[in-house]
Every structure is written in structure tokens, then in C-alpha cells.
Amino acid sequence: MSAKTIAQYDEQLGKCREIYLKKTKDYGTAWRILRPSSLTDQLYIKAKRIRSIEEKGEQKVDEGIENEFIGLVNYSIMALVQLEMPADAELELSETEASKLYDNYAEKTRALMIAKNHDYGEAWREMRISSLTDLILMKLLRIKQIEDNKGKTLISEGLDAGYQDIINYSLFALIRLNE
């Protein structure tokens, strides 16, 4: 694993975190009202928009795919938070708590990336961004299936692993878009 990869990953994650924190100041944690399945659907909409823009080669709304990949990172972290929060927890989190939770899941996901990147030899650097988009969509379809099965799996990883993979694929896409 190269120091360059870590620096690029941290830079893109920092951009995502900054947007998350600014939106937390603007809106609070209104997203806490969403069930994990609703967050999954929001992620699906973002990923489908990226794929649509990739296939059509144009967009009608002024926000580009970079913003959608940032949204995929942030909504995936929100989904990880929702999976862990008790059903009766307060909806509104303080900015400090929201930041702490974000950093906790971001750090766990970063550690996973480092381990997987070691094993896979940074194969993502040779992939097309459109393939990363397709992998994200596949992960979302798997997550939706697990949700429809009430979280029960026979052999597969759980929802958290799917969200973490989406975060890492999205950050890889952001790195590639900014190279």
C-alpha cells in the first residue's frame, strides 16, 4: 500500500467529512428519522444517477457525479450509524456526537480499505470508474436483499460490510476522478 494512496484517500474522505459537518450545522441530524432501508434507497438513487450520467454522457442537473460519490460516502456512514443506534435513541445528535460517530465509522472503514488494498494489490487503480459504479449498485442490490430477508444471511457478510465497501469504492472513484 502506497503512502500516495493513503494521502489521496484521506484527502477525499476529508472533503466528504467537511460536507457532512456543514450539512449537520445546516440541518441537524434530520436523517436520523430514516430507517436503514430508506438510506439504502437513497444510496441506490445516487448510484443510479451516476450510472445514468455515465451511460448518457450528459446531465441535465448541474451537480456532477463527484457530488454523488460524496453523497454515497456520507449516506453510507449515516446508514452504519443507524444500524448501531438503539430504536429509542434521540433523533437529534449534537454536532460533537455526530462528528464522533462519523469519525468512528470512517476510521473502521479506512482500516478495512488498508487490509483489502494490501490483499488486492490496488487493483481498483486499473478499473474503470464505471466498474466501480456497477460494484456499488451490486452491493446495494445485495443490501436490499438482506434487508428484505430481515437481516438474515446464510453465508454472506452483513449490512455493515456492504456499506463499508460502498464507502471505499466511492472514495476510490473520487480519487480517480481527481487524478
Phi, psi and omega per residue, in radians:
M1 nan 2.241 -3.078
S2 -1.529 2.670 3.059
A3 -1.116 -0.529 3.113
K4 -1.067 -0.770 -3.141
T5 -1.082 -0.806 3.137
I6 -1.048 -0.786 -3.122
A7 -1.109 -0.768 3.130
Q8 -1.135 -0.752 3.132
Y9 -1.050 -0.866 -3.114
D10 -1.099 -0.655 3.116
E11 -1.107 -0.824 -3.125
Q12 -1.195 -0.701 3.085
L13 -1.093 -0.678 3.094
G14 -1.055 -0.695 3.084
K15 -1.104 -0.750 3.131
C16 -1.099 -0.794 -3.125
R17 -1.078 -0.748 3.135
E18 -1.035 -0.767 3.120
I19 -1.146 -0.771 3.105
Y20 -0.976 -0.823 -3.098
L21 -1.178 -0.680 3.099
K22 -1.131 -0.722 3.117
K23 -1.202 -0.547 3.065
T24 -1.128 -0.680 3.074
K25 -1.133 -0.709 -3.114
D26 -1.254 -0.792 -2.958
Y27 -1.989 -0.119 -2.982
G28 1.228 -2.641 3.123
T29 -1.934 0.870 3.110
A30 -0.985 -0.487 3.132
W31 -1.064 -0.327 -3.134
R32 -1.113 -0.302 3.107
I33 -1.241 -0.363 -3.082
L34 -1.344 2.370 2.990
R35 -1.272 2.734 3.109
P36 -0.930 -0.662 -3.139
S37 -1.130 -0.570 3.085
S38 -1.226 -0.644 3.051
L39 -1.137 -0.680 3.078
T40 -1.053 -0.755 3.111
D41 -1.129 -0.651 3.083
Q42 -1.108 -0.731 3.071
L43 -1.067 -0.741 -3.135
Y44 -1.066 -0.764 3.126
I45 -1.038 -0.775 -3.129
K46 -1.118 -0.791 -3.135
A47 -1.151 -0.693 3.097
K48 -1.108 -0.663 3.107
R49 -1.117 -0.737 3.100
I50 -1.028 -0.835 -3.121
R51 -1.102 -0.709 3.122
S52 -1.063 -0.790 3.115
I53 -1.123 -0.734 3.111
E54 -1.051 -0.743 -3.086
E55 -1.300 -0.696 -3.106
K56 -1.434 -0.414 -3.128
G57 1.297 0.168 3.105
E58 -2.685 2.871 3.116
Q59 -2.431 2.631 3.135
K60 -1.748 -0.456 3.099
V61 -1.643 2.464 -2.976
D62 -1.193 -0.278 3.133
E63 -1.403 2.220 -3.114
G64 -1.474 -3.101 -3.075
I65 -1.233 -0.415 3.103
E66 -1.026 -0.775 3.105
N67 -1.099 -0.601 3.126
E68 -1.211 -0.686 3.084
F69 -1.136 -0.662 3.053
I70 -1.068 -0.770 3.087
G71 -1.049 -0.666 3.107
L72 -1.095 -0.723 3.102
V73 -1.086 -0.909 -3.027
N74 -1.197 -0.732 3.108
Y75 -1.178 -0.558 3.087
S76 -1.162 -0.695 3.084
I77 -1.145 -0.702 3.071
M78 -1.038 -0.720 3.127
A79 -1.112 -0.711 3.085
L80 -1.074 -0.705 3.089
V81 -1.085 -0.810 -3.099
Q82 -1.083 -0.641 3.132
L83 -1.083 -0.564 -3.058
E84 -1.605 -0.397 -3.048
M85 -1.305 2.401 3.060
P86 -1.103 2.610 -3.099
A87 -1.028 -0.518 -3.098
D88 -1.682 0.196 -3.140
A89 -1.192 2.635 3.079
E90 -1.018 2.476 3.118
L91 -1.242 -0.736 -3.073
E92 -1.501 2.162 3.055
L93 -1.802 2.578 3.038
S94 -1.169 2.791 3.088
E95 -1.032 -0.658 3.138
T96 -1.122 -0.816 3.137
E97 -1.144 -0.750 3.119
A98 -1.059 -0.714 3.115
S99 -1.162 -0.764 3.140
K100 -1.082 -0.775 3.118
L101 -1.119 -0.765 3.108
Y102 -0.984 -0.890 -3.090
D103 -1.090 -0.651 3.121
N104 -1.054 -0.888 -3.106
Y105 -1.271 -0.569 3.083
A106 -1.123 -0.730 -3.124
E107 -1.189 -0.730 3.090
K108 -1.075 -0.699 -3.119
T109 -1.245 -0.626 3.081
R110 -1.109 -0.754 3.111
A111 -1.080 -0.702 3.082
L112 -1.089 -0.750 3.119
M113 -1.037 -0.774 -3.119
I114 -1.067 -0.770 3.139
A115 -1.131 -0.838 -3.111
K116 -1.198 -0.670 -3.129
N117 -1.103 -0.611 3.063
H118 -1.071 -0.850 -3.074
D119 -1.208 -0.630 -3.072
Y120 -1.640 -0.030 3.053
G121 1.084 0.662 3.118
E122 0.957 0.669 3.138
A123 -1.011 -0.491 -3.126
W124 -1.028 -0.453 3.140
R125 -1.155 -0.402 -3.131
E126 -1.727 0.007 -3.122
M127 -1.567 2.704 3.004
R128 -1.324 2.593 3.068
I129 -1.050 -0.630 3.124
S130 -1.090 -0.545 3.075
S131 -1.225 -0.641 3.057
L132 -1.098 -0.703 3.077
T133 -1.040 -0.802 -3.133
D134 -1.117 -0.678 3.099
L135 -1.117 -0.678 3.091
I136 -1.091 -0.805 3.122
L137 -1.069 -0.712 3.106
M138 -1.096 -0.776 3.108
K139 -1.042 -0.710 -3.141
L140 -1.143 -0.694 3.082
L141 -1.118 -0.671 3.080
R142 -1.132 -0.768 3.121
I143 -1.059 -0.778 3.131
K144 -1.046 -0.694 3.125
Q145 -1.139 -0.747 3.108
I146 -1.105 -0.736 3.091
E147 -1.065 -0.754 3.120
D148 -1.125 -0.469 3.081
N149 -1.565 0.298 3.121
K150 1.032 0.577 3.068
G151 1.447 -0.010 -3.094
K152 -1.514 2.316 3.053
T153 -2.316 2.687 3.105
L154 -1.563 -0.705 -3.037
I155 -2.455 -0.243 -3.007
S156 -1.417 2.778 3.018
E157 -1.166 2.879 -3.107
G158 -1.478 -3.048 -3.121
L159 -1.045 -0.705 -3.089
D160 -1.046 -0.692 3.129
A161 -1.118 -0.670 3.098
G162 -1.117 -0.786 3.113
Y163 -1.110 -0.695 3.122
Q164 -1.119 -0.702 3.092
D165 -1.100 -0.683 3.108
I166 -1.093 -0.737 3.090
I167 -1.022 -0.864 -3.082
N168 -1.176 -0.739 3.085
Y169 -1.075 -0.679 -3.141
S170 -1.163 -0.727 3.107
L171 -1.166 -0.643 3.052
F172 -1.071 -0.750 3.123
A173 -1.097 -0.738 3.109
L174 -1.091 -0.704 3.080
I175 -1.054 -0.856 -3.116
R176 -1.090 -0.716 3.121
L177 -1.111 -0.488 -3.089
N178 -1.716 0.064 3.111
E179 -1.475 nan nan
